[in-house]
Amino acid sequence: MLKDFKPVLHILLRFIVIYLVLLFGYQFYLNGSKAGGLDPFSGFIADQVTSIQNGIGYPTLLYADAKNEQVWFYVNKMYVTRMVEGCNAVSVMILFVAFVFAFYKGAKTFLFALAGLALLYIMNLLRIVGLNIVMRDYMEYGKIFHDFIFPAVIYGTVVVLWLVWIKFFALKNENS
């Protein structure tokens, strides 16, 4: 009976191992950058968000709060949001990569994972820009956008990428 579940168990075990390795690696990275305030990757994202917002007519400055490991977005002379480590979407990206590699299919796995990570990175930048604009111009909708709409966008993107990976790559018959 267990023989029937062997392929599923193999995929599940691969997912768990990859997820845990990436998660512990990321935690090791975070622990190494804890003394300097917000981690460098999150800071890099905050800088890119600032550049995008300045480019689209929302003058933005960043104010670092190293003690609390965050930076504040100052948009059009108003503090609108703060960036913390959880805003960088790395945890979502780790989940995405673990799932894709659980259904490993050779070199195309790496290509799909890289393309998916690039898309998730861009979506996350746009998510933060969108949230800053909503919080600046439509603050009354800020909570619903932060708690529901923007998470649905980023997680929805992950689900769509997973479906594409499974339907068009992972379960596709190699002989067809």
N, CA and C of each residue as an Amber inpcrd file, in Angstrom:
protein
   528
   0.8190000  -1.1990000   0.0000000   0.0000000   0.0000000   0.0000000
   0.8590000   1.2590000   0.0000000   1.9300000   1.2700000   0.7920000
   2.8080000   2.4320000   0.8470000   3.4890000   2.6670000  -0.4930000
   3.6440000   1.6100000  -1.2660000   4.2750000   1.7160000  -2.5810000
   3.4930000   2.6480000  -3.5110000   2.1750000   2.6540000  -3.3610000
   1.3290000   3.5330000  -4.1830000   1.5820000   5.0090000  -3.8860000
   1.9650000   5.3170000  -2.6640000   2.1810000   6.7000000  -2.2520000
   3.6400000   7.1370000  -2.3620000   4.5030000   6.2430000  -2.8060000
   5.9310000   6.5500000  -2.8490000   6.2520000   7.8090000  -3.6620000
   5.6900000   7.9910000  -4.8740000   5.9930000   9.2260000  -5.6190000
   5.5400000  10.4920000  -4.8800000   4.3850000  10.4340000  -4.2540000
   3.8720000  11.5950000  -3.5230000   4.7450000  11.8790000  -2.3060000
   5.1210000  10.8340000  -1.5950000   5.9840000  11.0020000  -0.4320000
   7.3540000  11.5400000  -0.8280000   7.8540000  11.1020000  -1.9680000
   9.1470000  11.5900000  -2.4640000   9.0820000  13.1030000  -2.7440000
   8.0110000  13.5290000  -3.4030000   7.8240000  14.9560000  -3.7050000
   7.6710000  15.7490000  -2.4140000   6.8790000  15.2340000  -1.4860000
   6.6660000  15.9200000  -0.2150000   7.9570000  16.0300000   0.5790000
   8.7290000  14.9650000   0.6230000  10.0010000  14.9840000   1.3430000
  10.9750000  15.9750000   0.7000000  11.0390000  15.9790000  -0.6260000
  11.9150000  16.9240000  -1.3280000  11.5070000  18.3590000  -1.0200000
  10.1810000  18.6340000  -1.0410000   9.6930000  19.9710000  -0.7230000
  10.1240000  20.3790000   0.6880000   9.9110000  19.5110000   1.6620000
  10.2230000  19.8290000   3.0540000  11.7160000  20.0910000   3.2380000
  12.5470000  19.2470000   2.6430000  13.9980000  19.4060000   2.7960000
  14.4590000  20.7180000   2.1580000  14.0190000  20.9740000   0.9370000
  14.4250000  22.2040000   0.2440000  13.9180000  23.4260000   1.0070000
  12.6730000  23.3850000   1.4490000  12.1030000  24.5050000   2.1860000
  12.9050000  24.7840000   3.4590000  13.1980000  23.7460000   4.2220000
  13.9320000  23.9330000   5.4730000  15.3560000  24.4250000   5.2420000
  16.0300000  23.9010000   4.2240000  17.3970000  24.3570000   3.9220000
  17.3820000  25.8440000   3.5580000  16.4630000  26.2460000   2.6880000
  16.3750000  27.6560000   2.2980000  15.9720000  28.5400000   3.4750000
  15.0320000  28.0560000   4.2710000  14.5810000  28.8320000   5.4230000
  15.7040000  29.0360000   6.4350000  16.4460000  27.9750000   6.7470000
  17.5600000  28.1110000   7.6890000  18.6800000  28.9670000   7.1010000
  18.9240000  28.8550000   5.7880000  19.9150000  29.7090000   5.1430000
  19.5300000  31.1770000   5.2400000  18.2520000  31.4610000   5.0170000
  17.7700000  32.8350000   5.1140000  17.8690000  33.3440000   6.5510000
  17.5340000  32.5050000   7.5030000  17.6380000  32.9050000   8.9070000
  19.0920000  33.1730000   9.2810000  20.0000000  32.3790000   8.7620000
  21.4310000  32.6000000   8.9970000  21.8440000  33.9650000   8.4440000
  21.3680000  34.2870000   7.2390000  21.6270000  35.6000000   6.6330000
  21.0830000  36.7160000   7.5200000  19.8440000  36.5680000   7.9910000
  19.2380000  37.5960000   8.8390000  20.0020000  37.7740000  10.1410000
  20.4060000  36.6650000  10.7440000  21.1660000  36.7520000  11.9930000
  22.4950000  37.4670000  11.7840000  23.0950000  37.2990000  10.6280000
  24.3660000  37.9470000  10.3380000  24.2610000  39.4320000  10.0900000
  23.0840000  39.9100000   9.7260000  22.9320000  41.3370000   9.4310000
  22.1050000  42.0590000  10.4860000  21.8150000  41.4040000  11.5850000
  20.9320000  41.9740000  12.6130000  21.4790000  43.2490000  13.2510000
  22.7760000  43.3330000  13.4340000  23.3590000  44.4770000  14.1400000
  23.2360000  45.7940000  13.3720000  23.0780000  45.7230000  12.0460000
  23.0710000  46.9390000  11.2410000  21.7110000  47.5070000  10.9300000
  20.6750000  47.0890000  11.6260000  19.3360000  47.5760000  11.3240000
  18.6500000  46.6630000  10.3300000  17.9090000  47.2410000   9.4090000
  17.2020000  46.4700000   8.3910000  18.2060000  45.7100000   7.5340000
  17.9040000  44.4680000   7.2090000  18.8410000  43.6680000   6.4260000
  19.0960000  44.3120000   5.0610000  20.2620000  44.0620000   4.4570000
  20.6330000  44.7170000   3.1980000  19.6720000  44.4500000   2.0350000
  19.1330000  43.2500000   1.9310000  18.2150000  42.9550000   0.8230000
  16.9440000  43.7920000   0.9480000  16.3880000  43.8650000   2.1460000
  15.1940000  44.6940000   2.3580000  15.5050000  46.1660000   2.1040000
  16.6870000  46.6040000   2.5190000  17.1020000  47.9790000   2.2540000
  17.2240000  48.2640000   0.7700000  17.7350000  47.2840000   0.0200000
  17.8560000  47.4120000  -1.4330000  16.4730000  47.5590000  -2.0690000
  15.5220000  46.7680000  -1.5970000  14.1540000  46.8650000  -2.1100000
  13.5670000  48.2380000  -1.7800000  13.7720000  48.7140000  -0.5580000
  13.2720000  50.0400000  -0.1740000  13.8580000  51.1210000  -1.0840000
  15.1490000  51.0060000  -1.4100000  15.7810000  51.9680000  -2.3220000
  15.1440000  51.9110000  -3.7100000  14.8710000  50.7100000  -4.1990000
  14.2480000  50.5880000  -5.5220000  12.8260000  51.1310000  -5.5260000
  12.0790000  50.8620000  -4.4610000  10.7300000  51.4130000  -4.3490000
  10.7880000  52.9380000  -4.3620000  11.7440000  53.4950000  -3.6440000
  11.9130000  54.9480000  -3.6170000  12.1930000  55.4880000  -5.0180000
  13.0580000  54.8140000  -5.7600000  13.3730000  55.2400000  -7.1310000
  12.1380000  55.1920000  -8.0220000  11.3670000  54.1310000  -7.9170000
  10.1440000  54.0090000  -8.7290000   9.1770000  55.1290000  -8.3760000
   8.9630000  55.3480000  -7.0910000   8.0130000  56.3740000  -6.6630000
   8.4740000  57.7640000  -7.0800000   9.7600000  58.0350000  -6.9620000
  10.2700000  59.3270000  -7.4330000  10.0570000  59.4620000  -8.9340000
  10.1900000  58.3650000  -9.6610000  10.0190000  58.3850000 -11.1160000
   8.5880000  58.5890000 -11.5660000   7.6280000  58.2360000 -10.7250000
   6.2260000  58.3780000 -11.1230000   5.5280000  59.5600000 -10.4420000
   6.3290000  60.4280000  -9.8500000   5.7530000  61.6620000  -9.3100000
   5.3360000  61.6070000  -7.8520000   5.8680000  60.6780000  -7.1030000
   5.6280000  60.6270000  -5.6620000   6.9620000  60.7990000  -4.9560000
   7.3910000  62.0460000  -4.7640000   8.6940000  62.2960000  -4.1460000
   8.8140000  61.5530000  -2.8160000   9.8500000  60.7270000  -2.7190000
   9.9910000  59.8310000  -1.5760000  11.3940000  59.9070000  -1.0100000
  11.4620000  59.9160000   0.3100000  12.7240000  59.8030000   1.0370000
  12.5950000  58.6320000   1.9930000  13.7390000  58.0540000   2.3330000
  13.7690000  56.9670000   3.3140000  14.4120000  57.4670000   4.5920000
  13.8520000  57.0630000   5.7180000  14.4460000  57.3570000   7.0120000
  14.6810000  56.0480000   7.7410000  15.9620000  55.7530000   7.9860000
  16.3320000  54.4960000   8.6360000  16.1090000  54.5820000  10.1350000
  15.5590000  53.5230000  10.6700000  15.3950000  53.3470000  12.1100000
  16.1080000  52.0410000  12.4550000  17.4420000  52.1280000  12.5430000
  18.2710000  50.9290000  12.7190000  17.9210000  50.1800000  14.0000000
  17.6270000  50.9120000  15.0500000  17.3140000  50.2800000  16.3300000
  16.1200000  49.3330000  16.2070000  15.1270000  49.7170000  15.4490000
  13.9190000  48.9050000  15.2750000  13.9230000  48.0850000  13.9810000
  15.0610000  48.0620000  13.2960000  15.2350000  47.2840000  12.0590000
  14.1350000  47.5740000  11.0340000  14.0140000  48.8520000  10.6910000
  13.0090000  49.2720000   9.7250000  13.4420000  50.5670000   9.0540000
  12.8110000  50.8690000   7.9310000  12.9570000  52.1860000   7.3060000
  11.5580000  52.7190000   7.0320000  11.4350000  54.0180000   7.1100000
  10.1570000  54.6760000   6.8730000  10.1600000  55.3180000   5.4930000
   9.0310000  55.1960000   4.7980000   8.8460000  55.8910000   3.5260000
   8.1780000  57.2300000   3.8150000   8.8620000  58.2970000   3.4120000
   8.3520000  59.6560000   3.5680000   7.9510000  60.1110000   2.1730000
   6.6450000  60.1130000   1.8960000   6.1260000  60.3640000   0.5460000
   5.3340000  61.6660000   0.5530000   5.7150000  62.5870000  -0.3350000
   5.0200000  63.8740000  -0.4300000   4.8160000  64.5090000   0.9420000
   5.9090000  64.5740000   1.6980000   5.9300000  65.2300000   3.0080000
   5.0480000  64.5530000   4.0550000   4.9270000  63.2280000   3.9470000
   4.1120000  62.4850000   4.9050000   4.7100000  61.0910000   5.1050000
   4.8490000  60.6860000   6.3700000   5.2740000  59.3160000   6.6460000
   4.0940000  58.4010000   6.3630000   4.2520000  57.4870000   5.4090000
   3.0980000  56.6690000   5.0150000   3.2110000  55.2130000   5.4710000
   4.3710000  54.6130000   5.2970000   4.5420000  53.2120000   5.6800000
   5.9620000  53.0040000   6.1690000   6.1750000  51.8250000   6.7140000
   7.5190000  51.4420000   7.1020000   7.8300000  50.0930000   6.4700000
   9.0850000  49.9080000   6.1660000   9.5460000  48.6540000   5.5640000
  10.2720000  47.8730000   6.6460000   9.8150000  46.6450000   6.8530000
  10.4870000  45.7170000   7.7590000  10.9020000  44.5000000   6.9450000
  11.6480000  43.6050000   7.5630000  12.1720000  42.4350000   6.8540000
  11.0630000  41.6400000   6.1640000   9.9040000  41.5050000   6.7800000
   8.8200000  40.7090000   6.2100000   8.2570000  41.2570000   4.9130000
   8.5670000  42.5030000   4.5880000   8.0520000  43.1240000   3.3640000
   8.8300000  42.7260000   2.1090000   9.9520000  42.0380000   2.2780000
  10.7990000  41.7570000   1.1180000  10.3590000  40.5450000   0.3110000
   9.3490000  39.8200000   0.7560000   8.7660000  38.6690000   0.0680000
   9.7110000  37.4750000  -0.0510000  10.7970000  37.4600000   0.6860000
  11.7220000  36.3270000   0.6090000  11.0450000  35.0460000   1.0780000
  10.2260000  35.1190000   2.0990000   9.5480000  33.9090000   2.5770000
   8.6240000  33.3350000   1.4980000   7.9770000  34.2050000   0.7450000
   7.1210000  33.7660000  -0.3590000   7.9770000  33.1430000  -1.4560000
   9.1210000  33.7540000  -1.7390000  10.0190000  33.2380000  -2.7690000
  10.5870000  31.8720000  -2.3680000  10.8870000  31.6960000  -1.0870000
  11.3870000  30.4050000  -0.6050000  10.3160000  29.3310000  -0.8040000
   9.0990000  29.6430000  -0.4720000   7.9910000  28.7100000  -0.6600000
   7.8350000  28.3500000  -2.1370000   7.9070000  29.3380000  -3.0090000
   7.8030000  29.1220000  -4.4450000   8.9020000  28.1880000  -4.9480000
  10.1450000  28.4840000  -4.5920000  11.2820000  27.6930000  -5.0600000
  11.1990000  26.2570000  -4.5440000  10.8350000  26.0800000  -3.2890000
  10.7330000  24.7350000  -2.7240000   9.6940000  23.9110000  -3.4720000
   8.5810000  24.5220000  -3.8090000   7.5390000  23.8060000  -4.5490000
   8.0100000  23.4300000  -5.9500000   8.6090000  24.3730000  -6.6460000
   9.0640000  24.0990000  -8.0110000  10.1170000  22.9880000  -8.0140000
  11.0740000  23.0590000  -7.0920000  12.1230000  22.0410000  -7.0530000
  11.6370000  20.7060000  -6.4930000  10.5050000  20.7000000  -5.8150000
   9.9180000  19.4270000  -5.3810000   9.5130000  18.5970000  -6.5980000
   9.1650000  19.2830000  -7.6830000   8.8170000  18.6340000  -8.9500000
   9.9540000  18.8440000  -9.9490000  11.1390000  18.5210000  -9.5530000
  12.3570000  18.7680000 -10.3300000  12.2810000  18.1190000 -11.7150000
  12.6250000  18.9040000 -12.7510000  12.6250000  18.4270000 -14.1330000
  13.8750000  18.9030000 -14.8830000  15.0160000  18.8270000 -14.2650000
  16.2690000  19.1760000 -14.9290000  16.4850000  20.6750000 -15.0370000
  17.1980000  21.0590000 -16.1090000  17.6060000  22.4520000 -16.2930000
  16.4230000  23.4130000 -16.3680000  15.3100000  22.9480000 -16.9270000
  14.1540000  23.8550000 -17.0280000  13.6190000  24.2440000 -15.6540000
  13.8990000  23.4380000 -14.6360000  13.5000000  23.7940000 -13.2680000
  14.2070000  25.0720000 -12.8360000  15.5070000  25.1370000 -13.1190000
  16.2820000  26.3310000 -12.7420000  15.8070000  27.5540000 -13.5180000
  15.5510000  27.3850000 -14.8080000  15.0910000  28.5060000 -15.6290000
  13.7320000  29.0130000 -15.1600000  12.8120000  28.0890000 -14.9020000
  11.4880000  28.4930000 -14.4360000  11.5700000  29.1630000 -13.0720000
  12.3900000  28.6080000 -12.1760000  12.5400000  29.1930000 -10.8390000
  13.1070000  30.6050000 -10.9400000  14.1100000  30.8060000 -11.7740000
  14.6900000  32.1490000 -11.9370000  13.6810000  33.1320000 -12.5190000
  12.9530000  32.6960000 -13.5460000  11.9410000  33.5690000 -14.1460000
  10.8390000  33.8850000 -13.1330000  10.4200000  32.8890000 -12.3670000
   9.3990000  33.0960000 -11.3510000   9.8710000  34.0330000 -10.2530000
  11.1240000  33.8660000  -9.8260000  11.6780000  34.7530000  -8.8000000
  11.7390000  36.1920000  -9.3000000  12.1200000  36.3760000 -10.5570000
  12.1590000  37.7240000 -11.1300000  10.7600000  38.3400000 -11.1430000
   9.7680000  37.5510000 -11.5460000   8.3940000  38.0510000 -11.5670000
   7.9090000  38.3840000 -10.1570000   8.1880000  37.5120000  -9.1950000
   7.7770000  37.7720000  -7.8150000   8.4690000  39.0090000  -7.2470000
   9.7200000  39.1860000  -7.6110000  10.4650000  40.3710000  -7.1580000
   9.8030000  41.6470000  -7.6860000   9.4840000  41.6570000  -8.9720000
   8.8370000  42.8230000  -9.5830000   7.4540000  43.0530000  -8.9750000
   6.7010000  41.9700000  -8.8000000   5.3670000  42.1030000  -8.2050000
   5.4590000  42.6770000  -6.7930000   6.4750000  42.2570000  -6.0480000
   6.6350000  42.7740000  -4.6930000   6.9890000  44.2590000  -4.6910000
   7.8720000  44.6680000  -5.6110000   8.1780000  46.1020000  -5.7210000
   6.9080000  46.9000000  -6.0100000   6.1260000  46.4250000  -6.9750000
   4.8860000  47.1210000  -7.3380000   3.8790000  47.0980000  -6.1930000
   3.8710000  46.0120000  -5.4250000   2.9870000  45.9100000  -4.2630000
   3.3270000  46.9930000  -3.2380000   4.5980000  47.1750000  -2.9610000
   5.0100000  48.1720000  -1.9730000   4.7410000  49.5830000  -2.4870000
   5.0510000  49.8190000  -3.7630000   4.7400000  51.1240000  -4.3650000
   3.2430000  51.3960000  -4.2630000   2.4440000  50.4060000  -4.6390000
   0.9870000  50.5630000  -4.5740000   0.5030000  50.8550000  -3.1720000
   1.0530000  50.1490000  -2.2030000   0.6490000  50.3800000  -0.8140000
   1.0200000  51.7900000  -0.3600000   2.2060000  52.2420000  -0.7360000
   2.6130000  53.6070000  -0.3660000   1.6880000  54.6460000  -0.9810000
   1.2980000  54.4350000  -2.2290000   0.3900000  55.3780000  -2.8900000
  -0.9850000  55.3550000  -2.2250000  -1.4770000  54.1590000  -1.9470000
  -2.7760000  54.0530000  -1.2660000  -2.7130000  54.7340000   0.0910000
  -1.6640000  54.4760000   0.8440000  -1.5490000  55.0680000   2.1780000
  -1.3630000  56.5840000   2.1160000  -0.7910000  57.0800000   1.0470000
  -0.5920000  58.5240000   0.9060000  -1.8670000  59.2310000   0.4560000
  -2.5500000  58.6590000  -0.5360000  -3.6810000  59.3510000  -1.1510000
  -5.0580000  58.8370000  -0.7230000  -5.1330000  57.6080000  -0.2560000
  -6.4170000  56.9940000   0.0920000  -6.2810000  56.2200000   1.4050000
  -5.8110000  56.8830000   2.4330000  -5.4780000  56.2170000   3.6940000
  -6.6290000  55.3840000   4.2610000  -7.8640000  55.7960000   3.9990000
  -9.0050000  55.0620000   4.5400000  -9.0940000  53.6290000   3.9860000
  -8.4350000  53.3750000   2.8550000  -8.4200000  52.0270000   2.2680000
  -7.1280000  51.2710000   2.5770000  -6.2510000  51.8920000   3.3370000
  -4.9370000  51.3230000   3.5970000  -4.9650000  49.9430000   4.2210000
  -5.7940000  49.7510000   5.2350000  -5.8210000  48.4590000   5.9310000
  -6.2840000  47.3360000   5.0080000  -7.3350000  47.5710000   4.2540000
  -7.8370000  46.5150000   3.3680000  -6.8150000  46.1810000   2.2720000
  -6.1050000  47.2020000   1.7740000  -5.0840000  46.9410000   0.7600000
  -3.8970000  46.1990000   1.3650000  -3.4700000  46.6090000   2.5600000
  -2.3230000  45.9620000   3.2070000  -2.6450000  44.5290000   3.6270000
  -3.8090000  44.3340000   4.2110000  -4.1350000  43.0320000   4.8000000
  -4.7320000  42.0350000   3.8160000  -5.3960000  42.5160000   2.7430000
  -6.1080000  41.5880000   1.8780000  -5.7210000  41.6720000   0.4000000
  -5.8010000  42.8560000  -0.1800000  -5.6400000  42.9720000  -1.6280000
  -4.2040000  42.6830000  -2.0600000  -3.2330000  43.3560000  -1.4570000
  -1.8490000  43.1330000  -1.8830000  -1.3220000  41.7410000  -1.5210000
  -1.6580000  41.1620000  -0.3620000  -1.2640000  39.7630000  -0.1470000
  -1.9050000  38.8170000  -1.1690000  -3.1530000  39.1010000  -1.5410000
  -3.8090000  38.2680000  -2.5540000  -3.0670000  38.3500000  -3.8900000
  -2.5520000  39.5240000  -4.2070000  -1.8040000  39.6880000  -5.4510000
  -0.5170000  38.8710000  -5.4250000   0.2610000  38.9760000  -4.3540000
   1.5490000  38.2890000  -4.3210000   1.3550000  36.7790000  -4.2000000
   0.4510000  36.3380000  -3.3310000   0.2040000  34.8980000  -3.2070000
  -0.5240000  34.3610000  -4.4290000  -1.3800000  35.1550000  -5.0170000
  -2.0420000  34.7510000  -6.2600000  -1.0370000  34.5330000  -7.3800000
  -0.0330000  35.3900000  -7.4450000   1.0300000  35.2190000  -8.4380000
   1.7660000  33.9120000  -8.2110000   2.0430000  33.5770000  -6.9620000
   2.7130000  32.3150000  -6.6450000   1.8540000  31.1340000  -7.0920000
   0.5680000  31.1640000  -6.7910000  -0.3180000  30.0610000  -7.1660000
  -0.3890000  29.9140000  -8.6860000  -0.4990000  31.0180000  -9.4030000
  -0.5340000  30.9530000 -10.8700000   0.7790000  30.3640000 -11.4100000
   1.8970000  30.7910000 -10.8560000   3.1890000  30.2270000 -11.2850000
   3.2590000  28.7310000 -10.9950000   2.7880000  28.3070000  -9.8280000
   2.7680000  26.8720000  -9.5040000   1.9120000  26.1040000 -10.4980000
   0.7360000  26.6410000 -10.8160000  -0.1520000  25.9660000 -11.7660000
   0.4940000  25.8550000 -13.1430000   1.1440000  26.9160000 -13.5780000
   1.8560000  26.8780000 -14.8630000   2.9630000  25.8270000 -14.8160000
   3.7170000  25.8000000 -13.7220000   4.8090000  24.8340000 -13.5850000
   4.2860000  23.3950000 -13.6590000   3.2240000  23.1270000 -12.9290000
   2.6680000  21.7660000 -12.9070000   2.0620000  21.3980000 -14.2550000
   1.2330000  22.2560000 -14.8030000   0.5070000  21.9190000 -16.0380000
   1.4130000  21.8400000 -17.2590000   2.3230000  22.7810000 -17.4030000
   3.0950000  22.8660000 -18.6410000   4.5080000  22.2990000 -18.5540000
   4.9900000  22.0120000 -17.3590000   6.3610000  21.5330000 -17.2410000
   6.4870000  20.2490000 -16.4230000   6.0310000  20.2580000 -15.1890000
   6.2860000  19.1420000 -14.2850000   5.5400000  17.8700000 -14.6740000
   4.2950000  17.9780000 -15.0790000   3.5130000  16.7850000 -15.3960000
   3.3710000  16.5410000 -16.8880000   4.0360000  17.3390000 -17.6680000
   3.9700000  17.1670000 -19.1180000   4.7400000  15.9180000 -19.5050000
   4.1420000  15.1220000 -20.3530000   4.7870000  13.8950000 -20.8070000
   5.9970000  14.2590000 -21.6490000   7.1480000  13.7260000 -21.2820000
   8.3920000  14.0460000 -21.9620000   8.4050000  13.5820000 -23.4210000
   7.6000000  12.5850000 -23.7620000   7.6040000  12.0200000 -25.1130000
   6.6480000  12.7360000 -26.0660000   5.8280000  13.6260000 -25.5760000
   4.8610000  14.2670000 -26.4780000   5.3750000  15.5620000 -27.0440000
